[in-house]
Amino acid sequence: MNIFKALIGEHWKESSSGQTFPSSNPFNQEVWASIPSLTKEDVAEAVEAAHLAFRDWKKTNGLERATLMHRLADLIEAEADHLARTETTDNGKLFKETKNQVLFSARNYRYFAGYADKLLGDFVPLDNREMIDYTVMEPIGPIALITAWNSPLSLLANKLAPALATGNTVVIKPSEQASISTLEFAKLAIQAGFPPGVINVVTGDGAAGDALIRHPLIAKVSFTGGSQTARLITKAVSDKLIPVTLELGGKSPNIIFADADLEEALTGAIAGIFGAAGQTCIAGSRLLVERSIVEVVKERLIQKAATIKLGDPFDPATDMGPVANKLQLEKIVSMIAEAKEEGAELLYGGEIAKDVGLHGYFIKPTIFFTERAELNIACEEVFGPVLTIIPFDNPEEALSIANHSPYGLAAGIWTRDIKKAHRVAAEIEAGNVWINTYRASAAGAPFGGTKQSGYGRERSWHALYEYTHIKNVMVNLSTKKRDPFSMQTK
């Protein structure tokens, strides 16, 4: 049993109540760690530590912040295997993927370190030549960063890197379903030399998260997770009128036109829904296929799904690991049962994998087909390895089906016709569109959704504006007397 503590200021602390909660390995269901369940008072202590540290951290010059961030990235890369193993043991994702995500998080810290000393304001030319005007980017203050269980360190880097680069302090609340890699990461932050209180980590269930976002000293919330929790967060902080960034779920359409490179498109379809066992917000869970090739696509996808190897996420031969926890498994099974009752045609899978040696939370890769795009399985996020194929007859119908969704996070387009690709991309309602690829990321590419998939952007220079206030400074150089009862407008 591994015993972990929360990071508050410069101290590793247990819960003041003495309460803990377990972490179980989703591959074998064995409890392997104990995590403190913090009280409201513990959380308040962490926020106060961040508030105190903000006084000096916001004045730390960009070069010093960048140096610390580069040092942190060095440590992440040096400890990539350990961090990835911790995360895989905690959430069941393939080790080869968690390691790739850990290294990508290091890239994000380096990317934003490059901006830490380049937070440029603007000189604003005015009509009145005797006035000068300029803007300054300023940090917001102590920020609550709340992450989901599917990719803890990668999701954290999306938030923490721009927050640190712009001079904010943070209190991190990882999901209670996967907290440990974040706690291990925090050890590296201390080793890198970040001042006490700049980075704090609190652990616990929703009560700890609620105490965090409601604390009067929290100046902003950045949340990745489900839309139901997002609604609770926005309601909880509405009285404080603080900014919120939301990176939520999706029901992303992956559109295959008849003129696509079919082999590439099928690979993209598999990656989009069965990569990470479908537990990604960008999962291409709606596969829209032009009718003339739909039978071929169905047949080929069934063949490919049958070759997907389920197993130990640390085994390089494994293609798909378990889902992260029992609650998620139960949700997936329930939605599969509902889809069958509603009349969706089950093409493959649709059941818990009970193969010898698979004692964890395994669900077989599942493929449905339906002409009815309004079915729940074709409308609501499953967050598991469940694909729904929907046929269409022309680009206009494909767009109609794709956009008839409350979500708008991602979309894929597969075609050799570059004009058609751009026309469809222009009309599709999504924050992220891939053309002839899927589930690809870059530190410099902005990420975020529209509609119920959230608002605000992570990664790229756009994220700098999510973690700063713009201050305008106007200076009068005139020696002329003015009328005190008339506003100067020139």
C-alpha positions as CSV (number, residue, x, y, z in Angstrom):
1,M,0.0,0.0,0.0
2,N,1.3,3.4,-1.0
3,I,0.4,6.3,1.3
4,F,0.1,9.7,-0.2
5,K,-0.3,13.2,1.2
6,A,-1.6,16.5,-0.2
7,L,0.7,19.5,-1.0
8,I,-0.3,22.7,0.9
9,G,2.3,25.4,0.8
10,E,5.6,23.8,1.5
11,H,4.1,20.9,3.5
12,W,2.9,17.4,2.6
13,K,-0.2,16.9,4.7
14,E,-2.8,14.3,5.7
15,S,-6.4,15.3,6.0
16,S,-7.1,17.0,9.3
17,S,-10.0,14.6,9.7
18,G,-7.7,11.6,9.3
19,Q,-9.9,10.3,6.5
20,T,-8.6,8.7,3.3
21,F,-9.9,7.0,0.2
22,P,-8.4,4.2,-1.8
23,S,-7.2,4.0,-5.3
24,S,-7.7,0.7,-7.2
25,N,-5.9,-0.5,-10.3
26,P,-8.6,-0.9,-13.0
27,F,-6.6,-3.7,-14.6
28,N,-6.9,-6.1,-11.7
29,Q,-9.2,-4.2,-9.2
30,E,-6.5,-4.3,-6.5
31,V,-6.3,-1.4,-4.1
32,W,-2.7,0.0,-4.3
33,A,-2.8,3.4,-2.7
34,S,-4.3,5.6,0.0
35,I,-5.1,9.3,-0.6
36,P,-6.1,11.9,2.0
37,S,-9.7,13.1,1.8
38,L,-9.3,16.8,2.7
39,T,-11.7,18.8,4.7
40,K,-13.1,22.3,3.9
41,E,-10.5,23.7,6.3
42,D,-7.7,21.9,4.6
43,V,-8.7,23.3,1.3
44,A,-9.0,26.8,2.7
45,E,-5.4,26.4,4.0
46,A,-4.2,25.6,0.5
47,V,-6.0,28.6,-1.1
48,E,-4.6,30.9,1.6
49,A,-1.1,29.5,0.8
50,A,-1.7,30.3,-2.9
51,H,-2.9,33.8,-2.0
52,L,0.1,34.5,0.1
53,A,2.5,33.2,-2.6
54,F,0.8,35.3,-5.3
55,R,2.1,38.5,-3.7
56,D,5.7,37.7,-4.7
57,W,5.1,35.3,-7.6
58,K,3.3,37.9,-9.7
59,K,6.3,40.2,-9.3
60,T,8.8,37.5,-10.4
61,N,10.2,38.4,-13.7
62,G,9.4,36.3,-16.8
63,L,13.0,34.9,-17.1
64,E,12.9,33.4,-13.6
65,R,9.4,31.9,-14.2
66,A,10.7,30.5,-17.6
67,T,13.8,29.0,-15.9
68,L,11.7,27.2,-13.4
69,M,9.3,25.9,-16.0
70,H,12.2,24.6,-18.2
71,R,13.7,22.9,-15.1
72,L,10.3,21.3,-14.4
73,A,10.1,20.1,-18.0
74,D,13.6,18.5,-17.6
75,L,12.5,16.7,-14.5
76,I,9.3,15.5,-16.2
77,E,11.3,14.1,-19.1
78,A,13.7,12.4,-16.7
79,E,10.9,10.8,-14.7
80,A,8.6,10.1,-17.6
81,D,8.6,6.3,-17.1
82,H,7.7,6.7,-13.4
83,L,5.0,9.2,-14.0
84,A,3.5,7.2,-16.8
85,R,3.6,4.0,-14.8
86,T,1.8,5.8,-11.9
87,E,-0.9,7.1,-14.2
88,T,-1.4,3.8,-16.0
89,T,-1.7,2.0,-12.7
90,D,-4.3,4.6,-11.6
91,N,-6.5,4.8,-14.6
92,G,-5.7,1.8,-16.8
93,K,-4.6,3.7,-19.9
94,L,-1.9,2.1,-22.0
95,F,1.6,2.8,-20.8
96,K,2.7,3.7,-24.3
97,E,0.0,6.4,-24.3
98,T,0.5,7.7,-20.8
99,K,4.2,8.1,-21.5
100,N,3.6,9.9,-24.7
101,Q,1.2,12.2,-22.8
102,V,3.7,12.8,-20.0
103,L,6.3,13.9,-22.6
104,F,3.7,16.1,-24.3
105,S,3.0,17.8,-21.0
106,A,6.8,18.6,-20.8
107,R,6.5,20.1,-24.3
108,N,3.6,22.3,-23.1
109,Y,5.7,23.6,-20.1
110,R,8.5,24.5,-22.5
111,Y,6.1,26.1,-25.0
112,F,4.6,28.4,-22.4
113,A,8.0,29.1,-20.7
114,G,8.9,30.7,-24.0
115,Y,6.1,33.2,-23.4
116,A,6.8,34.0,-19.8
117,D,9.1,36.9,-20.7
118,K,7.1,38.0,-23.8
119,L,3.7,39.0,-22.3
120,L,3.5,42.0,-24.6
121,G,1.0,44.8,-24.2
122,D,0.1,47.2,-27.0
123,F,0.6,50.9,-27.7
124,V,-2.8,52.2,-28.7
125,P,-2.8,55.3,-31.0
126,L,-5.4,57.8,-30.0
127,D,-7.2,60.7,-31.8
128,N,-5.8,63.1,-29.2
129,R,-2.1,63.3,-29.9
130,E,-1.5,64.7,-26.4
131,M,-2.6,61.4,-24.8
132,I,-0.7,58.1,-24.9
133,D,-2.4,54.8,-24.2
134,Y,-1.0,51.3,-23.6
135,T,-2.1,47.9,-22.3
136,V,-0.5,45.5,-19.8
137,M,-1.2,41.7,-19.3
138,E,-1.6,41.0,-15.6
139,P,-2.1,37.7,-13.7
140,I,-5.5,37.1,-12.2
141,G,-4.6,35.6,-8.8
142,P,-5.0,32.2,-7.2
143,I,-6.6,29.9,-9.7
144,A,-8.4,26.5,-9.1
145,L,-7.4,23.9,-11.7
146,I,-9.7,20.9,-11.7
147,T,-8.8,17.9,-13.9
148,A,-10.4,14.7,-15.0
149,W,-9.3,11.1,-14.5
150,N,-8.7,10.1,-18.1
151,S,-5.4,12.1,-18.7
152,P,-4.5,13.8,-15.4
153,L,-1.0,15.1,-16.3
154,S,-1.7,16.1,-19.9
155,L,-4.9,17.9,-18.9
156,L,-3.1,19.6,-16.0
157,A,-0.3,20.9,-18.3
158,N,-2.9,22.5,-20.5
159,K,-3.9,24.7,-17.5
160,L,-0.9,24.9,-15.3
161,A,1.7,25.9,-18.0
162,P,-0.1,29.1,-19.1
163,A,-1.1,29.9,-15.5
164,L,2.5,29.8,-14.3
165,A,3.9,31.6,-17.3
166,T,1.6,34.5,-16.7
167,G,2.3,34.8,-13.0
168,N,-0.6,33.1,-11.3
169,T,-0.6,30.7,-8.3
170,V,-2.7,27.6,-8.3
171,V,-4.6,25.0,-6.3
172,I,-4.9,21.8,-8.2
173,K,-7.8,19.4,-7.6
174,P,-7.3,16.1,-9.5
175,S,-10.2,13.7,-9.9
176,E,-10.6,11.3,-6.9
177,Q,-10.6,8.5,-9.5
178,A,-7.0,9.3,-10.5
179,S,-5.1,11.6,-8.2
180,I,-1.7,10.0,-7.7
181,S,0.2,11.0,-10.8
182,T,-0.6,14.6,-10.0
183,L,0.8,14.2,-6.5
184,E,3.9,12.6,-7.9
185,F,4.2,15.5,-10.4
186,A,4.0,18.0,-7.5
187,K,7.1,16.5,-6.0
188,L,8.9,17.4,-9.2
189,A,7.6,21.0,-9.0
190,I,9.1,21.3,-5.5
191,Q,12.4,19.8,-6.8
192,A,12.4,22.3,-9.7
193,G,12.4,25.2,-7.1
194,F,9.0,26.7,-7.4
195,P,8.4,28.8,-4.2
196,P,6.1,27.4,-1.6
197,G,2.4,28.0,-2.3
198,V,2.8,28.7,-6.0
199,I,1.6,25.1,-6.7
200,N,-0.7,23.3,-4.3
201,V,-2.5,20.0,-4.7
202,V,-5.7,19.1,-2.7
203,T,-7.4,15.7,-2.9
204,G,-10.8,14.4,-2.1
205,D,-14.2,14.0,-3.6
206,G,-16.7,16.6,-4.9
207,A,-16.9,18.2,-1.4
208,A,-13.3,19.2,-1.6
209,G,-13.8,20.6,-5.1
210,D,-16.8,22.5,-4.0
211,A,-14.9,24.0,-1.1
212,L,-12.2,25.1,-3.4
213,I,-14.2,26.9,-6.1
214,R,-16.4,28.6,-3.4
215,H,-13.4,30.0,-1.5
216,P,-13.5,33.8,-1.7
217,L,-9.8,34.1,-2.6
218,I,-10.1,31.9,-5.7
219,A,-10.0,34.3,-8.6
220,K,-10.7,31.9,-11.5
221,V,-11.7,28.3,-12.1
222,S,-10.4,26.1,-15.0
223,F,-12.2,22.8,-15.2
224,T,-12.0,19.7,-17.4
225,G,-14.7,17.1,-17.0
226,G,-18.4,16.5,-17.6
227,S,-21.1,19.0,-18.4
228,Q,-23.2,18.2,-15.3
229,T,-20.3,19.1,-13.0
230,A,-19.6,22.2,-15.1
231,R,-23.1,23.4,-14.5
232,L,-22.7,23.0,-10.8
233,I,-19.4,24.9,-10.9
234,T,-20.7,27.8,-12.9
235,K,-23.7,28.1,-10.6
236,A,-21.5,27.9,-7.5
237,V,-19.2,30.7,-8.6
238,S,-21.8,32.9,-10.2
239,D,-22.2,35.1,-7.2
240,K,-18.5,35.8,-7.2
241,L,-18.5,36.7,-10.9
242,I,-15.1,35.2,-11.5
243,P,-14.0,33.9,-14.9
244,V,-14.3,30.2,-15.7
245,T,-12.7,28.1,-18.5
246,L,-14.6,24.9,-19.3
247,E,-13.2,22.0,-21.4
248,L,-16.1,19.5,-21.5
249,G,-17.2,16.4,-23.4
250,G,-18.3,15.8,-26.9
251,K,-20.1,13.6,-29.3
252,S,-17.7,14.2,-32.2
253,P,-18.6,13.4,-35.8
254,N,-16.0,11.6,-37.9
255,I,-17.1,12.0,-41.5
256,I,-15.9,9.6,-44.2
257,F,-16.8,10.6,-47.8
258,A,-16.8,8.1,-50.6
259,D,-13.7,9.7,-52.2
260,A,-11.5,9.3,-49.1
261,D,-8.4,7.2,-48.8
262,L,-10.4,4.4,-47.2
263,E,-7.5,2.7,-45.4
264,E,-6.4,6.0,-43.8
265,A,-10.0,6.8,-42.9
266,L,-10.6,3.4,-41.2
267,T,-7.4,3.8,-39.2
268,G,-8.6,7.3,-38.2
269,A,-12.0,5.8,-37.2
270,I,-10.3,3.2,-35.0
271,A,-8.0,5.7,-33.4
272,G,-10.9,8.1,-32.8
273,I,-13.0,5.7,-30.8
274,F,-11.0,2.8,-29.6
275,G,-7.8,4.7,-28.7
276,A,-7.7,5.0,-24.9
277,A,-10.8,2.8,-24.8
278,G,-12.8,5.7,-26.0
279,Q,-12.2,7.6,-22.8
280,T,-11.4,10.9,-24.4
281,C,-13.5,14.0,-24.8
282,I,-12.6,14.2,-28.5
283,A,-13.6,10.6,-29.2
284,G,-15.0,10.2,-32.7
285,S,-18.0,8.3,-31.5
286,R,-20.3,9.2,-34.4
287,L,-18.9,7.8,-37.6
288,L,-20.8,9.4,-40.5
289,V,-20.3,7.4,-43.7
290,E,-21.4,8.2,-47.3
291,R,-24.0,5.6,-48.2
292,S,-22.2,4.2,-51.2
293,I,-19.4,2.9,-49.1
294,V,-21.2,2.2,-45.8
295,E,-21.4,-1.6,-46.2
296,V,-17.7,-1.8,-47.0
297,V,-16.9,0.4,-44.0
298,K,-19.0,-1.7,-41.7
299,E,-17.4,-4.9,-42.9
300,R,-13.9,-3.6,-42.6
301,L,-14.4,-2.0,-39.2
302,I,-15.8,-5.3,-37.8
303,Q,-12.7,-7.1,-39.1
304,K,-10.4,-4.5,-37.5
305,A,-12.3,-4.4,-34.2
306,A,-12.0,-8.2,-34.0
307,T,-8.2,-7.9,-34.0
308,I,-8.0,-5.4,-31.2
309,K,-6.1,-7.0,-28.3
310,L,-7.4,-6.3,-24.8
311,G,-5.1,-6.8,-21.9
312,D,-2.4,-5.5,-19.5
313,P,-1.9,-1.8,-20.3
314,F,1.8,-2.3,-19.5
315,D,2.1,-5.0,-22.3
316,P,3.4,-3.4,-25.5
317,A,1.2,-5.9,-27.5
318,T,-2.0,-4.6,-25.8
319,D,-4.2,-2.3,-28.0
320,M,-6.9,-1.4,-25.5
321,G,-6.8,-1.5,-21.7
322,P,-9.6,-1.4,-19.2
323,V,-12.0,1.5,-18.6
324,A,-10.9,3.5,-15.6
325,N,-13.3,2.5,-12.9
326,K,-16.4,0.5,-12.0
327,L,-18.8,3.4,-12.3
328,Q,-17.7,4.1,-15.9
329,L,-18.0,0.5,-16.8
330,E,-21.6,0.4,-15.5
331,K,-22.5,3.5,-17.4
332,I,-21.1,2.1,-20.7
333,V,-23.0,-1.2,-20.2
334,S,-26.2,0.7,-19.4
335,M,-25.9,2.8,-22.6
336,I,-25.2,-0.3,-24.7
337,A,-28.4,-2.0,-23.3
338,E,-30.4,1.2,-24.0
339,A,-29.2,1.3,-27.6
340,K,-30.3,-2.3,-28.2
341,E,-33.7,-1.5,-26.8
342,E,-34.0,1.5,-29.0
343,G,-33.4,-0.5,-32.1
344,A,-29.8,0.2,-33.0
345,E,-28.2,-2.7,-34.8
346,L,-25.3,-4.2,-32.9
347,L,-22.5,-5.1,-35.3
348,Y,-19.8,-6.1,-32.9
349,G,-19.0,-6.3,-29.2
350,G,-21.5,-4.9,-26.8
351,E,-20.5,-6.8,-23.7
352,I,-18.1,-7.0,-20.9
353,A,-14.9,-8.9,-21.9
354,K,-14.7,-12.1,-19.8
355,D,-11.7,-13.6,-21.4
356,V,-9.3,-15.7,-19.2
357,G,-6.9,-13.3,-17.5
358,L,-9.0,-10.2,-17.8
359,H,-10.1,-9.5,-14.3
360,G,-10.4,-5.7,-14.7
361,Y,-13.0,-3.3,-16.1
362,F,-12.9,-4.5,-19.7
363,I,-15.5,-3.8,-22.3
364,K,-15.3,-5.2,-25.8
365,P,-14.9,-2.8,-28.7
366,T,-18.5,-2.1,-29.7
367,I,-20.0,-1.0,-33.0
368,F,-23.6,0.0,-33.7
369,F,-25.3,1.0,-36.9
370,T,-28.4,3.1,-37.2
371,E,-30.3,5.2,-39.7
372,R,-31.8,7.2,-36.8
373,A,-29.3,9.9,-35.8
374,E,-31.6,10.9,-32.9
375,L,-31.0,7.7,-30.9
376,N,-29.4,8.4,-27.5
377,I,-26.4,6.3,-28.4
378,A,-25.9,8.6,-31.4
379,C,-26.4,11.8,-29.4
380,E,-25.0,11.4,-25.9
381,E,-21.4,10.9,-24.8
382,V,-20.6,7.4,-23.8
383,F,-16.9,7.9,-22.8
384,G,-16.1,4.4,-23.7
385,P,-15.2,2.2,-26.8
386,V,-18.6,2.5,-28.4
387,L,-19.0,3.6,-32.0
388,T,-22.2,4.5,-33.8
389,I,-22.2,4.4,-37.7
390,I,-24.7,6.7,-39.4
391,P,-25.1,6.9,-43.2
392,F,-25.5,10.1,-45.2
393,D,-26.2,10.8,-48.9
394,N,-24.5,14.2,-49.5
395,P,-22.3,16.8,-47.8
396,E,-25.4,18.8,-46.8
397,E,-26.9,15.9,-45.0
398,A,-23.6,15.0,-43.3
399,L,-23.4,18.6,-42.0
400,S,-27.0,18.5,-40.8
401,I,-26.3,15.3,-38.8
402,A,-23.0,16.5,-37.5
403,N,-24.3,19.8,-36.3
404,H,-27.5,18.4,-34.8
405,S,-25.9,18.0,-31.4
406,P,-25.6,19.9,-28.2
407,Y,-21.9,19.4,-28.3
408,G,-19.2,21.0,-30.4
409,L,-15.7,19.9,-29.4
410,A,-14.2,18.1,-32.3
411,A,-14.8,16.7,-35.8
412,G,-13.0,14.7,-38.5
413,I,-13.3,15.0,-42.3
414,W,-12.0,12.3,-44.7
415,T,-11.8,13.2,-48.4
416,R,-9.4,13.7,-51.2
417,D,-11.4,16.7,-52.4
418,I,-9.6,19.6,-50.7
419,K,-12.4,22.1,-51.7
420,K,-15.0,19.9,-50.1
421,A,-12.9,19.5,-47.1
422,H,-12.6,23.2,-46.5
423,R,-16.2,23.9,-47.2
424,V,-17.3,21.3,-44.7
425,A,-14.8,22.4,-42.1
426,A,-16.1,26.0,-42.5
427,E,-19.7,24.9,-41.8
428,I,-19.1,22.4,-39.0
429,E,-19.9,23.5,-35.5
430,A,-16.8,22.4,-33.5
431,G,-13.8,24.0,-31.9
432,N,-11.4,21.5,-33.4
433,V,-11.6,20.1,-36.9
434,W,-9.2,17.5,-38.3
435,I,-8.9,16.8,-42.1
436,N,-7.5,13.4,-43.1
437,T,-6.3,12.8,-39.5
438,Y,-7.9,12.3,-36.1
439,R,-6.9,12.6,-32.4
440,A,-3.8,14.6,-33.1
441,S,-2.4,17.4,-30.8
442,A,0.2,20.1,-30.8
443,A,1.3,22.6,-28.1
444,G,0.8,25.5,-30.5
445,A,-2.6,24.5,-31.7
446,P,-5.5,26.0,-29.6
447,F,-8.0,23.5,-28.1
448,G,-11.5,24.0,-26.8
449,G,-15.2,23.6,-27.7
450,T,-18.4,25.3,-28.6
451,K,-21.9,24.9,-27.4
452,Q,-22.1,22.4,-24.5
453,S,-18.5,21.3,-25.0
454,G,-17.4,24.4,-23.1
455,Y,-15.7,27.7,-23.7
456,G,-12.2,29.2,-23.5
457,R,-9.1,27.8,-25.1
458,E,-6.2,25.7,-23.9
459,R,-2.8,25.3,-25.4
460,S,-1.3,27.8,-27.9
461,W,-0.8,31.5,-27.2
462,H,-4.5,31.9,-27.0
463,A,-4.5,30.4,-23.5
464,L,-2.4,33.3,-22.2
465,Y,-5.5,35.4,-22.4
466,E,-7.4,32.9,-20.3
467,Y,-5.1,33.5,-17.4
468,T,-4.6,37.3,-17.5
469,H,-6.5,40.6,-17.2
470,I,-5.8,43.3,-19.7
471,K,-5.1,46.6,-17.9
472,N,-5.4,49.8,-20.0
473,V,-3.2,52.8,-19.0
474,M,-4.0,56.3,-20.4
475,V,-1.5,59.2,-19.8
476,N,-2.3,62.8,-20.3
477,L,0.6,64.9,-21.7
478,S,-1.3,68.0,-22.3
479,T,-0.8,71.3,-20.4
480,K,-4.2,72.7,-21.4
481,K,-6.9,73.2,-18.8
482,R,-10.0,71.1,-19.2
483,D,-13.6,71.3,-18.3
484,P,-14.0,69.0,-15.3
485,F,-17.7,68.3,-16.2
486,S,-17.1,67.1,-19.7
487,M,-15.6,63.7,-20.5
488,Q,-12.5,63.8,-22.7
489,T,-13.2,61.8,-25.8
490,K,-10.4,62.8,-28.1
